Amino acid sequence: MSGFWMINIVLLAVILGFGGNWLYYWLRAKQLKAGLSEADFESTMRKAQLIDLREKKDFDAGHILGARSLPYTTLKQRIGELRKDLPVYVYDDGQNISIRATLKLRKAGFEKVNWLNDGYRSWQGKTKKKKSNY
């Protein structure tokens, strides 16, 4: 088999991998029915635990007012910090990590978990940035 065909097979495998990943999270999002528009998210977030799933440096650069930092990478270890009797609203830059976090939280017994559709990057509401020491 020539190098040309090997490159094409590898590229096809990569494209199928990314497409399969996207399809999986799209289907899980439809199944969970937990995504909220920005308007719904903002109007009801005061009654929920608002969790920013991005890394701490991203949180410090700017986050939704009232959110607390709980990076997805530490969610498993810190899940005990959340109350199961209150709704949990999560967000990240997009929504794939939020869907993964929602699945993890529901598996841990949280019943009311929602995420922000389109994530922080399209958020138009109030935000807060950490003050720099300079």
Secondary structure as UniProt FT lines:
FT   HELIX           3..32
FT   STRAND          35..36
FT   HELIX           38..44
FT   HELIX           45..47
FT   STRAND          49..52
FT   HELIX           56..61
FT   STRAND          63..64
FT   TURN            65..66
FT   STRAND          68..69
FT   HELIX           72..74
FT   HELIX           75..78
FT   HELIX           79..81
FT   TURN            84..85
FT   STRAND          88..91
FT   HELIX           96..107
FT   TURN            108..109
FT   STRAND          113..116
FT   TURN            117..118
FT   HELIX           120..122
FT   STRAND          127..128
//
